[in-house]
Amino acid sequence: MKLKLTFFLLLFHFINAHAQIANIFADEFPDSAKTRIGIFADYGIGSNNLTNAFIEKFYTGGYIGSELKDEVLSRSKNKNRIGADINGGIYGAFKLDSLCHKKNLSIFFAVKDREHFDAGFSKDLYKVGFYGNAAYAGKTADFNGFNMNLLRYQQFEIGLFSAKYDSAARWGIGVSFLKGEQYASIYAKKAELFTSDDGQYIDFNTSLAVAQSDTAHKGYGAFNGYGASVDIYFEAPFKTKFGDSKIKVSVSDVGLIQYNQKTLYLNQDSLFHFTGFQISSIYDLQDSTIGRTSQDSIIKGIAPFKKRTVTATLPAILNLSFETKFSKYFELSEGIHYVFNANYNLLYYVKGNFYFNRKFMLSATLSYGGYSTFNYGVGVFANFGKGFIVYAGTNNVEGYIVPKKTTAQGAYFSLIKNFK
């Protein structure tokens, strides 16, 4: 008897690079410009064991052969992770003549659509989900610690930033109103699956906390919750023997969303014992209620949901970087990136910017950590004149070159227009 776990299917069902506050304060907002308007879009997905080819086949419903499954199994550890982000939006920044008798201040607005997904799961969960539980006859499969988080929301942000402060240091702060569209969360403190020696029954012992926003209201128009968040940015330039340098730090998405009283919620310990169906006649197979009855009994046995308000904490983001301009042609940055409460490992990166002239730049990035392991990125900056600027690239170019052997991919694009 083989078991395909609902948890693992749910993990991928919700998968459909974060835009940072620093984008609005980029150096390409010249003193001569009074207004900046930009649009941006980015996405990223990464895992320590699930390859790009595997994820693409699973998500699109393609056939997953033994080669793909075995490749993932060879990479799997006792604890595995996956995460994905999709962002898009528009923003505008406007320089003020003065505010409260202070000059060199600008105000900005941003409207964004955000989606975040992350999960942590065991090697046993992957093996049972894609190879079945036959190999666990007389044994217990360990799914303890399984967790999954999905957040989909819209964001309206307003804030201030300075052009110059204390020898050209800059700061910025943004406050956001958040409209919660969709939320799902699972945390299994205990999740153990025992299969009998003869495969005649299974025992599923769980201690679960589960939440899901109103399933009757989905899409952009759904208003299932509301919340607030704060973004903070600071940079300080200084001189080194190698050239002009800057230290930059930002903390983004510090906030929460409260989902309404129609949110489904479960928090309980349970032991589910399943022995299958006894069929005395082949005509019983024609009774369509078998499938419906089994599904209903499983849901009622394991997950008797209640409705209540639920508060979701955003995955807050920390960026810290040190940047040095060695010459007018080359700039080097080193930094760290971390996402709190999101199954994320601390990411270390080194980025080189190669300036061919003031209007064209190529970048190359090497990083380690995050949801995957090693990551390789390339990017381009182009100033087309008349205030038009483009950023484009990927932090995981390897995902497009060798998808069967890599576990992350992503891309970003930003179009900016400066007005005098």
C-alpha positions in Angstrom: 0.0 0.0 0.0 1.4 3.4 -1.0 0.5 6.7 0.5 0.8 10.1 -1.2 0.9 12.7 1.5 -1.4 15.7 1.3 1.1 17.8 3.1 3.7 17.5 0.3 1.1 18.2 -2.4 0.0 21.3 -0.5 3.6 22.5 -0.2 3.9 22.9 -3.9 0.3 23.9 -4.7 0.8 27.4 -3.3 4.0 28.2 -5.3 2.8 30.6 -8.1 13.6 38.3 -4.4 12.2 41.0 -2.6 12.1 44.6 -3.8 13.9 46.6 -1.2 13.4 50.2 0.0 17.0 50.9 -1.2 15.7 50.8 -4.8 14.0 54.1 -4.3 17.2 55.8 -3.0 19.5 54.6 -5.8 22.4 56.8 -6.7 20.9 57.4 -10.1 18.4 59.8 -8.6 20.5 62.9 -9.6 20.4 66.2 -7.8 19.0 67.8 -11.0 16.0 65.5 -10.9 12.9 66.5 -9.0 10.8 63.4 -9.5 11.5 59.7 -10.0 8.9 57.1 -11.1 9.7 53.4 -11.4 8.1 50.0 -12.0 9.7 46.7 -10.9 9.1 43.0 -10.9 11.1 40.1 -9.6 10.8 36.5 -8.6 13.0 33.9 -7.0 12.7 30.3 -5.9 15.3 28.1 -4.2 15.8 24.9 -2.3 18.7 22.9 -1.0 17.5 19.6 -2.6 14.6 20.1 -5.1 16.1 20.8 -8.5 14.7 23.3 -11.0 13.7 20.5 -13.4 11.9 18.7 -10.6 10.0 21.7 -9.5 9.0 22.7 -13.0 7.7 19.2 -13.7 5.7 19.0 -10.5 4.2 22.5 -10.8 3.2 22.0 -14.4 1.9 18.5 -13.9 4.6 16.8 -16.1 5.9 13.3 -15.6 8.4 13.0 -12.9 10.6 10.0 -13.7 13.0 8.1 -11.5 16.0 10.1 -12.7 14.5 13.4 -11.4 13.4 11.8 -8.1 16.7 10.1 -7.5 18.6 13.3 -8.2 16.6 15.1 -5.5 16.9 12.2 -3.1 20.7 12.3 -3.4 20.7 15.9 -2.3 18.2 15.5 0.5 19.3 15.9 4.1 17.4 15.2 7.4 16.1 18.8 7.2 15.4 20.4 3.9 14.0 23.8 2.8 12.3 25.6 -0.1 11.3 29.2 -0.5 9.8 31.4 -3.2 9.0 35.1 -3.7 7.1 37.1 -6.3 7.0 40.9 -6.2 5.8 43.7 -8.5 4.8 47.3 -8.2 5.3 50.9 -8.9 6.7 53.8 -6.9 7.3 57.5 -7.1 9.8 59.8 -5.3 9.5 63.6 -5.1 12.1 66.0 -3.8 10.7 68.7 -1.5 11.8 72.3 -1.3 11.6 72.0 2.5 9.7 70.0 5.2 9.5 71.4 8.7 12.2 73.9 7.7 14.5 71.0 6.7 15.9 70.7 3.2 17.3 67.8 1.1 14.2 65.7 2.0 12.1 63.6 -0.5 8.8 61.9 -0.1 7.9 58.6 -1.8 4.9 56.4 -2.4 4.9 52.8 -3.5 2.2 50.2 -4.4 3.2 46.6 -4.4 1.8 43.1 -4.9 3.7 40.6 -2.7 3.7 36.8 -2.4 6.0 34.8 -0.2 6.2 31.0 0.3 8.6 28.9 2.4 8.6 25.4 3.9 10.9 23.1 5.9 10.5 19.3 5.5 12.3 16.1 6.4 13.9 13.5 4.1 11.3 10.9 5.1 8.5 13.2 4.0 10.1 13.5 0.5 10.6 9.7 0.3 7.1 8.8 1.3 5.6 11.5 -0.9 7.3 10.4 -4.1 8.3 6.8 -3.5 5.4 5.6 -1.3 5.5 4.1 2.2 6.3 0.5 1.2 9.9 0.9 2.3 8.6 1.8 5.8 6.8 -1.4 6.5 7.1 -2.0 10.2 8.8 1.4 10.6 7.9 5.0 11.5 8.5 7.8 9.0 9.6 11.0 10.7 7.9 14.2 9.5 8.5 16.1 12.8 9.0 19.8 12.4 7.3 20.1 9.0 6.2 23.7 8.5 4.9 25.8 5.6 4.0 29.5 5.3 2.2 31.3 2.5 1.5 35.0 2.4 -0.1 37.0 -0.4 -0.8 40.6 0.2 -0.9 44.1 -1.3 1.1 47.0 0.1 0.7 50.7 0.0 3.8 52.5 1.4 4.6 56.2 2.1 7.8 57.5 3.5 10.7 60.0 3.6 14.3 59.9 2.7 17.2 62.3 2.8 19.5 63.4 0.0 22.3 64.5 2.3 22.8 64.1 6.0 26.0 64.3 8.0 28.7 64.4 5.3 26.4 62.9 2.6 25.0 60.0 4.7 21.5 59.1 3.7 18.5 57.6 5.6 15.0 56.6 4.7 11.9 55.3 6.5 8.7 53.9 5.0 5.4 53.0 6.7 3.0 50.6 4.9 -0.6 49.7 5.1 -1.1 46.0 4.1 -4.2 44.3 2.6 -4.2 40.6 3.3 -5.3 38.5 0.4 -4.3 35.0 1.2 -2.7 33.1 4.1 -1.8 29.5 4.9 0.4 28.1 7.6 1.2 24.6 8.9 3.4 23.7 11.8 3.7 20.0 12.7 5.6 19.8 16.0 5.0 16.1 15.8 4.2 14.2 12.6 5.0 10.5 12.5 3.6 7.9 10.1 3.7 4.2 11.1 3.0 1.5 8.5 2.2 -2.0 9.6 4.5 -4.9 8.5 1.8 -6.3 6.1 0.7 -2.8 4.9 -2.9 -3.3 6.2 -3.0 -0.1 8.2 -1.2 3.1 9.0 -1.1 5.3 12.1 -0.5 9.0 11.7 0.4 10.6 15.0 0.4 14.4 14.9 0.6 17.6 16.9 -0.6 20.3 14.4 -1.2 24.0 14.2 -2.8 25.0 10.9 -4.4 28.2 9.6 -5.9 29.1 6.3 -7.6 32.4 5.2 -11.1 32.5 4.0 -11.3 30.1 1.0 -14.4 31.7 -0.4 -12.7 34.9 -1.1 -9.6 34.8 -3.3 -7.9 37.0 -5.9 -6.9 40.7 -5.9 -10.3 41.8 -4.6 -10.2 39.6 -1.5 -9.8 41.6 1.7 -9.2 38.9 4.2 -7.0 40.8 6.6 -5.2 44.1 7.2 -1.9 45.1 8.8 1.1 47.4 8.8 4.9 47.3 8.3 8.0 49.5 8.5 11.1 49.7 6.3 14.3 51.5 7.4 17.4 52.3 5.4 20.7 54.0 6.2 24.0 54.5 4.3 27.2 56.2 5.3 30.1 57.0 3.0 33.7 57.2 4.1 37.2 57.1 2.6 39.5 54.1 2.6 43.0 53.6 1.1 41.3 51.6 -1.7 38.8 54.3 -2.7 35.5 55.8 -1.8 33.4 53.4 0.3 29.9 53.0 1.7 28.3 50.9 4.4 24.6 50.3 3.8 22.0 48.7 6.1 18.3 48.2 5.7 15.6 46.4 7.6 12.4 45.7 5.6 8.9 44.2 6.1 8.9 44.5 9.9 5.2 44.0 10.5 2.2 41.8 10.7 -1.2 41.1 9.1 -4.3 40.1 11.1 -6.6 37.9 9.1 -10.3 38.0 9.8 -12.7 35.8 11.8 -13.4 33.6 8.7 -9.9 32.2 8.9 -9.9 28.4 9.4 -7.8 27.3 12.4 -6.7 24.1 14.0 -4.5 23.4 17.0 -4.6 19.8 18.3 -2.9 16.5 19.0 -4.4 13.4 17.2 -3.7 9.8 16.3 -5.3 8.8 13.0 -5.7 5.1 12.4 -6.5 4.1 8.8 -7.2 0.5 7.7 -8.6 1.2 4.2 -11.9 -0.2 2.7 -13.3 -3.6 2.8 -15.0 -4.3 -0.6 -17.3 -7.3 -0.7 -18.5 -6.9 -4.2 -17.1 -5.3 -7.4 -20.3 -3.3 -7.7 -19.2 -1.4 -4.5 -16.6 0.3 -6.7 -19.4 2.0 -8.6 -20.5 3.8 -5.4 -19.0 7.3 -5.9 -19.5 8.0 -2.2 -16.5 5.9 -1.3 -14.0 8.5 -2.3 -16.1 11.3 -0.8 -16.7 9.5 2.5 -13.0 8.7 2.9 -12.0 12.3 2.2 -14.5 13.7 4.7 -13.6 11.2 7.4 -9.9 12.0 7.1 -10.6 15.8 7.3 -12.9 15.4 10.3 -10.6 12.9 12.0 -7.4 14.9 11.7 -8.5 18.5 11.0 -11.7 19.7 12.7 -11.2 23.3 11.8 -12.7 26.3 13.7 -13.0 29.9 12.5 -11.2 32.7 14.3 -8.8 35.7 13.7 -5.2 34.8 13.1 -2.2 37.1 13.2 0.6 36.4 10.7 4.1 37.9 11.1 5.8 39.0 7.9 9.2 37.5 7.0 11.4 40.5 7.9 14.5 41.1 5.8 17.9 42.3 6.9 20.5 43.6 4.4 24.0 44.7 5.3 26.7 45.6 2.7 30.1 47.2 2.4 30.8 48.9 -1.0 34.1 50.2 -2.3 34.7 52.0 -5.6 38.3 51.0 -6.6 38.2 53.1 -9.8 35.7 54.6 -12.2 35.5 51.3 -13.9 35.2 48.8 -11.0 33.2 48.6 -7.8 33.1 45.8 -5.3 30.4 45.0 -2.6 30.4 42.4 0.1 27.4 41.7 2.3 24.9 39.5 4.1 21.2 39.0 3.5 18.8 37.3 6.0 15.0 36.6 6.1 13.6 36.0 9.6 11.1 33.3 10.4 11.2 31.9 6.8 13.4 28.7 6.8 16.1 30.9 5.4 19.9 30.4 5.9 22.1 33.5 6.2 23.3 34.4 2.7 26.8 35.8 2.1 27.6 37.5 -1.2 30.2 39.3 -3.2 29.2 41.5 -6.1 31.4 43.2 -8.7 30.2 46.1 -10.9 32.0 46.8 -14.1 31.4 50.2 -15.6 32.1 50.6 -19.3 31.0 54.2 -19.0 28.6 56.3 -17.0 25.6 54.9 -18.9 26.4 51.2 -19.0 27.4 48.7 -16.3 27.6 44.9 -16.0 27.6 43.1 -12.7 28.5 39.6 -11.5 27.5 38.1 -8.1 28.7 35.1 -6.2 26.7 34.1 -3.0 26.2 31.2 -0.7 23.2 30.5 1.5 19.6 31.5 1.4 17.2 28.7 0.3 19.8 27.0 -1.8 23.6 26.8 -1.6 25.9 28.4 -4.1 24.4 31.1 -6.4 25.7 32.9 -9.4 24.2 36.1 -10.7 24.6 38.5 -13.6 23.0 41.9 -14.2 23.0 45.0 -16.3 22.4 48.7 -15.7 21.7 50.9 -18.7 21.0 54.7 -18.9 19.2 55.3 -22.1 19.1 59.1 -21.7 16.2 61.5 -21.2 15.9 60.1 -17.6 15.2 56.5 -18.6 17.2 53.8 -16.6 16.9 50.0 -16.7 18.1 47.4 -14.2 17.7 43.7 -15.2 19.4 40.4 -14.3 19.3 37.2 -12.2 20.9 36.1 -9.0 20.7 32.5 -10.1 21.8 32.2 -13.7 22.8 28.6 -13.2 19.1 27.7 -12.8 18.6 28.4 -16.5 21.8 26.8 -17.8 21.7 23.4 -16.0 18.2 23.0 -14.5 18.6 19.3 -13.7 21.6 19.9 -11.5 20.7 23.2 -9.8 18.2 24.2 -7.2 17.4 27.9 -7.6 16.4 30.4 -10.2 15.1 34.0 -10.3 15.0 37.3 -12.3 14.5 41.0 -11.7 13.6 44.0 -13.8 13.2 47.7 -13.1 12.4 50.6 -15.3 13.0 54.1 -14.0 12.2 57.6 -15.3 13.7 60.7 -13.7 12.1 64.1 -14.3 13.8 67.4 -13.9 
